[in-house]
């Protein structure tokens, strides 16, 4: 739900590929100090005041694979590099991208505010980080939306976007997007990113309302990707948030304020927003420990989570905490979780291929005649053994009966008196 402080109605900002922003409202009239105050609950939930004493994400690049980011928003200016548009050709010529959802996510990750001491406007989880905008989706109000979702030319855009982001130095990739089924190209691209030390964080999906077990969403459910669910301000699973075993952890996803194109501000809900917040925490860890592997960063994130219960499919290991994640990362930084040795496959190769040809399979011939002969001998031996045991038992019983028939002499008399 997008809604603001007063204002004009707006068309839906979700597409089949975006699990984030639902119908609502926008405003360009919200005062900047109100914006920062509206973020207070989220900032405290993530324990960012303590985390920022250690790092604000300087030196880290977060790729936002989304609908595009407005680099001129005053809370993002100077922090955004506009990368490739993999949707080119879907919209008619001359139609500018809306860039609502992407700008919104980027501000939650790396918004730095504006004004004196940058105390006004949106502050992201990692305000010192940079954003690489990679456009891989259209929003549903864009005229090319239907053709984009049905044209086979765009089927592999997310996979190509992931590889593009990795090759241009992304440390973290935010995927506030989802669909029902993955492709082999997406699995290969994710595998490639992880092999290069890049952390991938994706939305668990918004199809959980009224369902005990919501369907899996991709790429969140692909192994190696950190799947994020959404919670309410009371830190309970949001009703719309998918519940399945791919969920790793959770973050606030209800009434989340962020930036929109043209210096606007938006309030919304969804696992998209929760994903962006976790991407910001991952950026803080990467800034502090740039060589830490994705697996150890995932461990730091989940170990930081504040869960009253054990793992559950609604919120995973619990709600992420930025300061505790950095503290855990400090303990994990001296370890490594990278496979090595002759059995490790080159990550540049397609999944399922081998470095060398497989060895031929040895075929064993069975002599059925010999099997029958030896089987008969074994059965005969068992029968003989059983017969011998039965005869032995009969002989023992007969010997005992003969002993029972032998007369026993009377015992001597004795007195029972005591002296």
NUROPA-274674 format. One record per residue: x, y, z of N, C-alpha, C in turn. Coordinates in steps of 0.02 Angstrom, whole numbers, padded with zeros to 5 digits, always signed. Layout:
<recs>
XYZXYZXYZ ...
</recs>
This chain:
<recs>
+00043-00059+00000+00000+00000+00000+00044+00061+00000 +00035+00105-00050+00069+00169-00051+00021+00221-00026 +00042+00257+00024+00000+00312+00047+00044+00362+00081 +00024+00426+00081+00064+00478+00110+00027+00516+00162 +00046+00578+00162+00017+00619+00214-00045+00654+00189 -00061+00658+00130-00121+00697+00113-00144+00685+00044 -00167+00654+00005-00146+00674-00060-00180+00641-00119 -00146+00639-00174-00180+00619-00234-00177+00544-00245 -00229+00518-00272-00230+00445-00283-00182+00426-00338 -00161+00362-00335-00110+00340-00383-00124+00270-00407 -00104+00256-00467-00114+00188-00494-00065+00140-00462 -00079+00076-00469-00036+00025-00438+00034+00029-00464 +00082+00019-00420+00152+00021-00440+00183-00048-00440 +00142-00100-00437+00170-00167-00442+00156-00196-00510 +00199-00242-00530+00188-00280-00590+00193-00353-00570 +00181-00397-00617+00185-00468-00600+00254-00486-00574 +00304-00447-00595+00372-00461-00577+00394-00427-00513 +00353-00381-00486+00372-00344-00426+00328-00363-00367 +00358-00387-00312+00316-00403-00255+00310-00347-00206 +00320-00284-00226+00327-00233-00176+00271-00185-00167 +00263-00136-00211+00221-00078-00198+00151-00091-00222 +00101-00082-00180+00032-00094-00197-00004-00027-00206 -00067-00028-00230-00101+00036-00243-00102+00083-00184 -00100+00149-00197-00100+00196-00142-00096+00267-00165 -00057+00307-00129-00055+00379-00142+00017+00405-00140 +00027+00464-00169+00092+00494-00167+00086+00567-00145 +00141+00593-00122+00142+00664-00104+00209+00695-00119 +00207+00758-00140+00269+00795-00145+00268+00852-00094 +00219+00849-00049+00211+00903-00002+00236+00886+00068 +00254+00824+00080+00277+00805+00146+00340+00843+00163 +00343+00871+00222+00402+00909+00243+00459+00861+00258 +00520+00882+00242+00578+00838+00249+00588+00815+00321 +00576+00860+00370+00586+00839+00439+00534+00786+00459 +00473+00791+00430+00423+00739+00442+00446+00673+00412 +00481+00676+00356+00506+00616+00324+00553+00578+00371 +00602+00613+00397+00650+00580+00441+00616+00554+00505 +00569+00592+00531+00534+00570+00591+00494+00507+00577 +00467+00502+00516+00427+00444+00498+00470+00381+00491 +00534+00389+00484+00579+00332+00479+00603+00307+00547 +00586+00342+00599+00616+00329+00664+00605+00257+00688 +00545+00230+00679+00530+00162+00703+00575+00111+00668 +00582+00118+00603+00624+00072+00565+00697+00078+00585 +00721+00139+00593+00791+00149+00612+00806+00118+00680 +00760+00124+00726+00770+00094+00793+00764+00018+00790 +00718-00007+00750+00711-00080+00745+00775-00112+00719 +00807-00080+00672+00869-00107+00643+00931-00090+00685 +00922-00050+00737+00977-00030+00781+01033+00005+00742 +01012+00052+00699+01060+00084+00654+01103+00136+00689 +01079+00167+00741+01120+00218+00775+01185+00187+00799 +01181+00126+00826+01242+00092+00849+01283+00066+00790 +01250+00041+00739+01285+00015+00681+01325+00070+00646 +01297+00131+00642+01331+00185+00607+01392+00210+00645 +01401+00191+00706+01463+00207+00741+01522+00168+00712 +01505+00112+00679+01557+00070+00649+01567+00084+00575 +01513+00092+00538+01517+00105+00466+01450+00129+00440 +01453+00167+00385+01393+00188+00350+01392+00162+00278 +01435+00114+00265+01434+00082+00199+01480+00112+00147 +01526+00153+00168+01571+00185+00120+01611+00133+00081 +01619+00146+00016+01660+00102-00026+01623+00043-00055 +01559+00035-00040+01520-00022-00063+01472+00000-00118 +01462-00043-00167+01414-00031-00221+01358-00082-00217 +01296-00058-00213+01237-00101-00213+01202-00093-00280 +01197-00147-00317+01160-00146-00380+01087-00155-00366 +01046-00110-00391+00974-00114-00383+00944-00135-00450 +00928-00198-00455+00898-00225-00516+00823-00215-00511 +00798-00165-00546+00730-00143-00535+00705-00105-00596 +00661-00055-00584+00631-00017-00638+00669+00046-00655 +00727+00055-00625+00767+00115-00636+00766+00161-00576 +00819+00200-00568+00826+00245-00511+00834+00317-00536 +00799+00364-00504+00807+00435-00520+00871+00461-00487 +00924+00474-00526+00987+00495-00495+00986+00567-00472 +00933+00605-00489+00930+00676-00471+00890+00689-00408 +00861+00637-00378+00824+00648-00315+00873+00676-00264 +00852+00728-00228+00900+00761-00183+00923+00717-00126 +00891+00661-00113+00915+00616-00062+00961+00562-00090 +00970+00561-00156+01013+00512-00188+01066+00542-00234 +01062+00607-00246+01106+00639-00294+01179+00627-00275 +01219+00608-00325+01290+00594-00314+01305+00523-00294 +01253+00484-00280+01264+00415-00257+01243+00362-00309 +01215+00384-00365+01186+00336-00413+01223+00337-00479 +01242+00277-00501+01268+00267-00569+01214+00232-00609 +01194+00261-00665+01143+00231-00707+01175+00181-00754 +01158+00117-00745+01186+00064-00786+01142+00049-00845 +01147-00010-00870+01114-00031-00932+01039-00040-00921 +01001-00024-00973+00929-00035-00974+00915-00098-01016 +00901-00154-00982+00889-00217-01017+00817-00222-01043 +00777-00170-01030+00708-00169-01055+00702-00128-01119 +00756-00103-01145+00754-00058-01203+00714-00089-01260 +00669-00049-01288+00628-00073-01343+00558-00094-01322 +00548-00105-01258+00481-00125-01234+00432-00067-01236 +00455-00008-01214+00413+00052-01218+00418+00083-01287 +00366+00118-01308+00371+00155-01372+00426+00208-01368 +00452+00226-01425+00506+00276-01427+00481+00342-01397 +00526+00373-01358+00510+00437-01328+00475+00433-01261 +00459+00372-01238+00426+00364-01173+00479+00354-01119 +00481+00398-01071+00530+00394-01018+00507+00343-00966 +00553+00306-00936+00534+00258-00883+00508+00294-00821 +00462+00261-00787+00433+00291-00726+00483+00293-00669 +00519+00239-00658+00572+00233-00608+00547+00243-00536 +00485+00227-00523+00459+00235-00455+00486+00182-00407 +00473+00120-00423+00492+00066-00378+00567+00064-00366 +00607+00073-00419+00679+00071-00412+00706+00128-00369 +00679+00188-00378+00701+00245-00337+00684+00234-00264 +00624+00207-00253+00601+00192-00186+00649+00144-00151 +00667+00089-00185+00712+00039-00155+00781+00069-00143 +00807+00106-00192+00874+00135-00186+00878+00182-00126 +00824+00219-00113+00826+00266-00056+00828+00230+00011 +00796+00172+00015+00797+00134+00077+00866+00103+00089 +00902+00091+00035+00969+00061+00041+01022+00114+00054 +01022+00168+00013+01079+00215+00015+01059+00288+00014 +00996+00303+00032+00977+00373+00036+01021+00410+00087 +01042+00471+00070+01086+00507+00116+01056+00572+00142 +00991+00584+00126+00960+00644+00149+00985+00706+00112 +00964+00764+00136+00986+00826+00105+00979+00882+00157 +00997+00942+00137+00991+01000+00181+01051+01005+00229 +01047+01051+00277+01102+01060+00325+01118+00995+00362 +01180+00974+00357+01204+00912+00389+01164+00852+00365 +01129+00860+00308+01089+00806+00279+01041+00775+00329 +01011+00818+00369+00965+00795+00420+00893+00792+00395 +00880+00812+00334+00813+00811+00305+00808+00755+00254 +00747+00732+00241+00736+00683+00189+00751+00611+00211 +00754+00566+00163+00761+00495+00177+00834+00477+00191 +00845+00440+00244+00910+00412+00259+00905+00336+00249 +00951+00309+00210+00951+00237+00198+00990+00200+00251 +00988+00134+00248+01025+00093+00297+01100+00103+00289 +01123+00111+00227+01194+00121+00213+01204+00186+00174 +01197+00243+00208+01198+00307+00172+01264+00323+00138 +01318+00288+00156+01382+00300+00124+01393+00257+00062 +01348+00211+00048+01356+00165-00009+01336+00198-00074 +01358+00169-00130+01340+00191-00196+01289+00142-00226 +01249+00167-00273+01198+00126-00305+01214+00120-00380 +01211+00059-00405+01214+00046-00477+01144+00028-00499 +01113+00070-00539+01045+00058-00562+01046+00016-00625 +01014-00042-00624+01009-00086-00682+00934-00098-00694 +00909-00075-00750+00837-00080-00763+00822-00147-00796 +00782-00189-00759+00765-00255-00785+00690-00268-00784 +00650-00220-00761+00577-00227-00760+00544-00162-00780 +00481-00167-00800+00439-00109-00811+00384-00109-00759 +00359-00050-00743+00304-00045-00697+00239-00047-00737 +00185-00068-00705+00125-00084-00743+00091-00025-00777 +00108+00036-00757+00078+00093-00791+00117+00114-00853 +00174+00084-00863+00213+00100-00923+00180+00066-00984 +00177+00100-01041+00141+00073-01099+00170+00008-01126 +00233-00006-01114+00263-00067-01140+00260-00126-01092 +00223-00117-01037+00222-00169-00985+00199-00237-01012 +00144-00238-01048+00117-00302-01072+00164-00336-01122 +00191-00298-01167+00236-00328-01217+00300-00352-01184 +00323-00316-01133+00384-00336-01098+00374-00404-01064 +00316-00413-01033+00303-00475-00996+00286-00534-01041 +00272-00522-01103+00253-00576-01148+00304-00589-01204 +00350-00544-01214+00399-00550-01268+00458-00593-01245 +00472-00646-01283+00527-00692-01266+00595-00658-01264 +00601-00601-01297+00665-00565-01297+00687-00544-01227 +00638-00535-01183+00653-00509-01116+00653-00563-01062 +00650-00625-01082+00646-00679-01033+00708-00684-00990 +00766-00669-01017+00828-00677-00980+00858-00612-00953 +00817-00560-00947+00844-00495-00928+00873-00495-00857 +00841-00530-00811+00866-00530-00742+00933-00566-00738 +00939-00622-00772+01003-00659-00773+01058-00615-00803 +01042-00582-00858+01093-00539-00889+01108-00479-00844 +01057-00454-00810+01068-00398-00764+01113-00416-00706 +01106-00477-00680+01148-00500-00625+01221-00504-00647 +01233-00534-00705+01302-00539-00731+01331-00470-00745 +01290-00426-00772+01312-00357-00785+01334-00323-00721 +01293-00329-00669+01308-00296-00605+01373-00324-00575 +01380-00390-00578+01441-00421-00550+01503-00396-00587 +01500-00394-00653+01558-00374-00692+01574-00300-00685 +01529-00261-00658+01541-00190-00648+01552-00173-00575 +01570-00223-00536+01594-00210-00468+01544-00208-00413 +01483-00233-00424+01434-00233-00370+01456-00280-00314 +01446-00258-00253+01461-00300-00194+01398-00334-00168 +01342-00301-00177+01277-00327-00156+01228-00316-00213 +01183-00364-00225+01131-00355-00276+01063-00360-00242 +01024-00306-00249+00957-00305-00220+00907-00325-00274 +00866-00376-00258+00816-00403-00304+00748-00399-00272 +00719-00340-00270+00651-00331-00243+00601-00348-00297 +00608-00406-00326+00567-00429-00382+00555-00504-00372 +00505-00530-00406+00493-00602-00400+00451-00627-00458 +00453-00692-00469+00409-00725-00517+00399-00797-00494 +00357-00834-00530+00336-00900-00507+00387-00954-00519 +00425-00950-00573+00472-01003-00590+00540-00974-00610 +00594-01008-00593+00661-00984-00613+00680-01012-00680 +00733-00985-00709+00760-01012-00771+00831-01038-00757 +00855-01079-00801+00923-01105-00794+00974-01047-00797 +00959-00998-00840+01005-00940-00846+01009-00901-00780 +00953-00895-00745+00954-00859-00681+00994-00898-00629 +00986-00964-00628+01025-01005-00581+01100-00998-00595 +01118-00999-00659+01188-00993-00677+01216-00924-00658 +01176-00872-00669+01198-00804-00654+01207-00795-00579 +01163-00824-00539+01168-00820-00466+01231-00858-00443 +01241-00914-00472+01301-00954-00455+01365-00915-00472 +01364-00881-00528+01421-00840-00549+01432-00783-00500 +01378-00750-00480+01385-00694-00433+01414-00716-00366 +01388-00771-00340+01413-00796-00275+01487-00815-00280 +01506-00844-00337+01577-00864-00345+01623-00804-00346 +01596-00745-00361+01635-00683-00361+01628-00645-00296 +01596-00675-00246+01590-00644-00181+01534-00594-00175 +01487-00594-00221+01432-00546-00220+01372-00575-00181 +01343-00534-00138+01286-00555-00098+01222-00538-00135 +01176-00587-00140+01112-00576-00174+01056-00581-00123 +01012-00530-00124+00957-00527-00076+00893-00514-00114 +00842-00556-00102+00781-00552-00142+00719-00556-00098 +00663-00533-00126+00599-00531-00091+00565-00599-00090 +00539-00618-00032+00506-00683-00025+00439-00684-00060 +00409-00627-00073+00345-00624-00109+00287-00601-00067 +00235-00576-00099+00178-00546-00065+00113-00585-00076 +00118-00651-00082+00058-00691-00096+00036-00732-00035 +00054-00710+00024+00042-00751+00083-00024-00740+00118 -00063-00691+00098-00125-00675+00133-00173-00734+00132 -00193-00756+00192-00242-00810+00198-00216-00879+00181 -00151-00886+00173-00123-00951+00153-00077-00977+00208 -00084-01041+00222-00041-01072+00272+00030-01081+00245 +00035-01100+00182+00099-01107+00148+00094-01072+00081 +00127-01014+00076+00124-00976+00014+00171-01006-00038 +00158-00994-00101+00203-01021-00153+00273-00991-00148 +00321-01027-00176+00389-01002-00178+00395-00948-00231 +00437-00899-00218+00450-00846-00267+00524-00850-00286 +00537-00831-00347+00605-00832-00373+00624-00763-00398 +00687-00743-00388+00746-00784-00370+00757-00797-00296 +00712-00774-00253+00723-00781-00180+00733-00854-00160 +00697-00900-00192+00700-00970-00172+00757-01009-00204 +00798-00977-00244+00856-01011-00273+00911-01016-00221 +00941-01074-00211+00994-01081-00161+01049-01030-00171 +01071-01002-00115+01124-00951-00117+01097-00880-00112 +01032-00871-00124+01001-00805-00119+00969-00797-00050 +00978-00740-00020+00948-00726+00046+00876-00703+00035 +00828-00743+00058+00757-00729+00049+00730-00691+00109 +00696-00635+00097+00676-00590+00151+00599-00584+00154 +00573-00594+00214+00501-00585+00227+00491-00516+00260 +00427-00496+00264+00410-00431+00293+00375-00440+00360 +00389-00394+00407+00354-00393+00471+00321-00326+00482 +00274-00325+00528+00238-00264+00548+00281-00225+00598 +00259-00164+00617+00296-00128+00669+00298-00166+00735 +00252-00213+00746+00253-00254+00806+00298-00315+00798 +00333-00318+00741+00381-00372+00726+00348-00440+00718 +00286-00438+00695+00251-00500+00677+00247-00505+00601 +00244-00566+00575+00241-00575+00502+00183-00535+00473 +00199-00496+00421+00146-00460+00386+00101-00511+00350 +00036-00498+00350-00011-00548+00324+00001-00565+00251 +00028-00519+00213+00039-00531+00142+00105-00568+00128 +00149-00570+00175+00216-00597+00165+00215-00673+00157 +00248-00698+00105+00249-00770+00092+00280-00809+00149 +00252-00868+00160+00276-00911+00213+00297-00977+00182 +00363-00989+00178+00388-01053+00151+00460-01062+00176 +00487-01120+00162+00552-01138+00191+00611-01103+00159 +00599-01062+00108+00655-01024+00079+00669-00960+00120 +00621-00939+00161+00629-00877+00199+00687-00883+00248 +00734-00836+00244+00793-00839+00288+00787-00792+00347 +00762-00732+00335+00753-00685+00390+00702-00633+00369 +00690-00584+00413+00638-00535+00400+00662-00465+00417 +00624-00415+00393+00639-00345+00407+00572-00307+00403 +00570-00246+00430+00508-00208+00426+00484-00200+00353 +00418-00209+00344+00391-00204+00276+00321-00173+00274 +00301-00139+00328+00236-00107+00331+00245-00034+00350 +00212+00011+00313+00217+00083+00326+00289+00107+00321 +00322+00089+00267+00392+00107+00257+00396+00168+00211 +00427+00220+00234+00433+00282+00195+00497+00281+00154 +00491+00303+00091+00550+00306+00048+00541+00360-00004 +00591+00367-00047+00591+00420-00098+00560+00396-00163 +00531+00443-00200+00506+00429-00267+00536+00478-00315 +00530+00466-00380+00560+00511-00429+00531+00582-00423 +00574+00631-00440+00552+00700-00437+00548+00728-00367 +00591+00705-00321+00594+00729-00253+00529+00717-00214 +00493+00664-00233+00433+00645-00196+00450+00596-00141 +00400+00583-00097+00408+00534-00044+00347+00488-00043 +00359+00425-00028+00306+00376-00030+00305+00334+00034 +00247+00310+00051+00240+00262+00105+00209+00199+00076 +00239+00142+00091+00214+00080+00061+00228+00020+00105 +00207-00038+00080+00219-00100+00116+00236-00155+00066 +00272-00205+00089+00289-00261+00045+00355-00292+00065 +00367-00352+00038+00431-00384+00049+00486-00349+00008 +00467-00308-00041+00516-00268-00077+00553-00222-00028 +00515-00186+00012+00546-00139+00059+00589-00176+00110 +00565-00232+00135+00604-00271+00183+00670-00293+00152 +00667-00313+00089+00727-00336+00053+00778-00279+00047 +00755-00220+00029+00800-00163+00023+00835-00148+00089 +00798-00152+00144+00828-00139+00209+00883-00190+00225 +00871-00253+00210+00921-00305+00223+00982-00295+00177 +00969-00274+00115+01026-00259+00070+01069-00204+00099 +01038-00156+00131+01077-00103+00163+01120-00130+00219 +01094-00176+00260+01133-00206+00313+01191-00246+00284 +01178-00283+00230+01232-00321+00197+01286-00274+00172 +01266-00215+00149+01315-00165+00126+01359-00141+00184 +01330-00133+00242+01369-00113+00301+01421-00166+00317 +01402-00229+00313+01450-00283+00327+01505-00284+00275 +01486-00277+00212+01536-00276+00158+01585-00218+00165 +01560-00161+00188+01604-00104+00198+01655-00118+00252 +01635-00152+00303+01679-00167+00360+01725-00226+00345 +01698-00276+00308+01736-00337+00293+01728-00353+00219 +01762-00317+00176+01751-00323+00103+01766-00391+00074 +01807-00431+00106+01825-00497+00079+01782-00553+00108 +01734-00536+00149+01692-00588+00179+01647-00620+00126 +01642-00686+00128+01604-00723+00078+01529-00715+00089 +01490-00724+00036+01417-00720+00043+01389-00768+00096 +01417-00827+00101+01392-00875+00151+01401-00849+00222 +01458-00819+00236+01470-00793+00303+01430-00730+00317 +01418-00691+00265+01375-00632+00274+01303-00655+00289 +01281-00706+00255+01214-00734+00270+01211-00759+00342 +01265-00790+00365+01267-00814+00434+01265-00756+00484 +01301-00702+00468+01301-00644+00512+01231-00612+00515 +01198-00609+00459+01130-00580+00457+01081-00621+00497 +01083-00687+00487+01035-00729+00523+01051-00734+00597 +01115-00733+00614+01135-00737+00684+01115-00674+00722 +01107-00618+00686+01090-00555+00718+01016-00550+00733 +00977-00592+00700+00904-00584+00702+00876-00592+00772 +00828-00551+00788+00795-00553+00854+00732-00595+00848 +00737-00658+00866+00679-00703+00861+00661-00729+00930 +00597-00725+00947+00574-00752+01011+00567-00828+01007 +00559-00853+00946+00551-00924+00937+00607-00950+00892 +00608-01017+00882+00656-01045+00836+00635-01030+00765 +00674-01053+00718+00660-01040+00647+00587-01057+00630 +00556-01013+00591+00490-01029+00564+00486-01003+00493 +00440-01030+00455+00437-01014+00384+00406-00946+00370 +00381-00913+00421+00352-00846+00411+00404-00791+00414 +00449-00794+00463+00499-00741+00472+00570-00769+00473 +00579-00832+00456+00646-00861+00455+00677-00863+00524 +00738-00838+00529+00773-00836+00593+00756-00775+00634 +00713-00731+00607+00692-00672+00645+00707-00608+00608 +00699-00552+00644+00707-00485+00615+00780-00464+00620 +00808-00442+00564+00879-00425+00561+00895-00365+00607 +00955-00365+00634+00980-00310+00676+01048-00291+00650 +01056-00230+00627+01118-00209+00593+01178-00210+00640 +01170-00186+00701+01227-00184+00747+01250-00254+00765 +01203-00298+00782+01223-00366+00799+01252-00403+00739 +01228-00387+00679+01256-00419+00619+01329-00399+00611 +01345-00337+00623+01415-00314+00618+01458-00346+00673 +01430-00353+00732+01466-00385+00787+01480-00458+00772 +01431-00493+00745+01441-00563+00726+01491-00569+00669 +01486-00522+00622+01532-00523+00565+01605-00516+00588 +01615-00478+00641+01683-00469+00667+01712-00536+00689 +01670-00578+00720+01693-00644+00742+01703-00692+00683 +01663-00682+00631+01667-00727+00573+01722-00707+00523 +01746-00645+00529+01791-00618+00478+01856-00658+00471 +01877-00692+00523+01940-00729+00519+01931-00799+00489 +01869-00815+00470+01856-00880+00440+01842-00871+00365 +01843-00927+00329+01826-00925+00259+01778-00982+00244 +01737-00972+00194+01688-01024+00176+01688-01033+00100 +01748-01037+00072+01755-01045+00000+01784-01113-00015 +01750-01151-00056+01774-01218-00074+01836-01213-00117 +01881-01261-00108+01942-01264-00149+01961-01337-00159 +02004-01349-00207+02027-01417-00220+02006-01442-00288 +02026-01503-00304+02013-01530-00371+01940-01540-00388 +01897-01545-00338+01826-01557-00352+01786-01494-00366 +01816-01435-00359+01780-01372-00369+01774-01356-00443 +01714-01342-00464+01702-01328-00535+01711-01254-00550 +01735-01239-00610+01744-01170-00632+01676-01136-00634 +01665-01081-00595+01599-01049-00593+01578-01019-00659 +01626-01009-00706+01608-00980-00770+01573-01031-00815 +01579-01095-00797+01549-01147-00838+01475-01156-00820 +01436-01177-00867+01364-01188-00856+01353-01243-00805 +01304-01234-00762+01289-01285-00712+01275-01352-00745 +01304-01405-00718+01293-01471-00744+01349-01495-00789 +01393-01450-00813+01449-01471-00855+01506-01495-00811 +01552-01531-00841+01609-01558-00804+01674-01535-00836 +01726-01532-00794+01791-01512-00820+01821-01565-00865 +01804-01629-00854+01831-01683-00894+01776-01733-00909 +01788-01774-00961+01738-01822-00981+01728-01874-00925 +01667-01896-00915+01655-01946-00862+01688-02013-00880 +01709-02049-00829+01739-02115-00840+01685-02164-00862 +01704-02213-00904+01654-02261-00928+01626-02303-00870 +01563-02321-00877+01530-02360-00825+01549-02434-00835 +01573-02466-00781+01592-02537-00784+01529-02580-00781 +01521-02626-00830+01464-02670-00832+01485-02738-00805 +01450-02764-00755+01466-02827-00723+01419-02881-00751 +01448-02936-00777+01407-02991-00802+01393-03041-00746 +01333-03064-00740+01315-03112-00688+01305-03182-00719 +01338-03234-00688+01330-03303-00711+01270-03333-00674 +01212-03333-00708+01151-03356-00676+01155-03430-00655 +01190-03472-00694+01195-03543-00677+01233-03553-00612 +01289-03516-00605+01328-03521-00544+01289-03496-00484 +01250-03444-00495+01210-03417-00440+01161-03469-00415 +01129-03506-00462+01081-03558-00442+01114-03615-00404 +01174-03637-00428+01210-03692-00395+01229-03673-00324 +01260-03615-00318+01283-03593-00251+01223-03580-00205 +01168-03555-00234+01109-03545-00193+01081-03610-00167 +01080-03663-00210+01055-03728-00189+01099-03758-00134 +01165-03751-00141+01211-03775-00090+01199-03740-00024 +01188-03675-00027+01177-03637+00035+01112-03659+00069 +01059-03669+00028+00996-03692+00057+01003-03761+00089 +01040-03808+00053+01051-03874+00082+01088-03872+00147 +01137-03828+00151+01174-03821+00213+01130-03797+00270 +01085-03749+00255+01040-03724+00307+00993-03779+00331 +00968-03820+00283+00922-03875+00302+00958-03926+00346 +01021-03945+00326+01060-03992+00366+01073-03967+00436 +01091-03903+00440+01104-03873+00506+01042-03875+00550 +00985-03859+00520+00923-03860+00559+00905-03930+00583 +00915-03981+00540+00901-04050+00560+00945-04072+00617 +01011-04056+00613+01057-04074+00666+01039-04043+00733 +01016-03980+00731+00995-03947+00793+00934-03981+00823 +00888-04001+00780+00827-04035+00806+00843-04101+00839 +00888-04142+00809+00909-04206+00839+00943-04195+00905 +00986-04145+00909+01021-04129+00971+00973-04112+01027 +00922-04074+01011+00872-04055+01061+00835-04116+01087 +00816-04163+01043+00781-04224+01064+00824-04266+01110 +00889-04274+01095+00934-04313+01137+00941-04283+01206 +00946-04218+01210+00953-04185+01275+00891-04196+01317 +00832-04191+01286+00769-04202+01324+00764-04274+01350 +00783-04324+01310+00781-04394+01331+00827-04406+01390 +00889-04378+01388+00936-04387+01443+00908-04359+01508 +00873-04301+01504+00845-04271+01565+00790-04315+01595 +00748-04346+01551+00695-04389+01578+00723-04450+01614 +00778-04481+01589+00809-04538+01622+00836-04520+01690 +00864-04460+01697+00890-04437+01762+00833-04430+01813 +00774-04407+01789+00718-04396+01835+00691-04462+01864 +00700-04521+01829+00674-04586+01852+00720-04620+01904 +00781-04598+01917+00829-04629+01965+00808-04613+02036 +00800-04665+02085+00779-04652+02154+00831-04614+02194 +00806-04570+02239+00851-04528+02279+00848-04553+02352 +00905-04568+02387+00905-04591+02457+00881-04539+02505 +00847-04559+02564+00821-04510+02612+00877-04473+02646 +00863-04409+02664+00912-04368+02699+00916-04389+02772 +00974-04380+02807+00980-04398+02879+00937-04353+02922 +00914-04380+02983+00873-04340+03028+00917-04291+03067 +00887-04239+03087+00921-04190+03128+00870-04155+03171 +00894-04132+03230+00849-04097+03276+00844-04024+03257 +00791-03988+03276+00781-03916+03262+00788-03876+03326 +00815-03912+03380+00823-03874+03443+00889-03836+03443 +00893-03782+03481+00953-03742+03486+00983-03752+03555 +01048-03758+03558+01082-03765+03623+01117-03700+03641 
</recs>
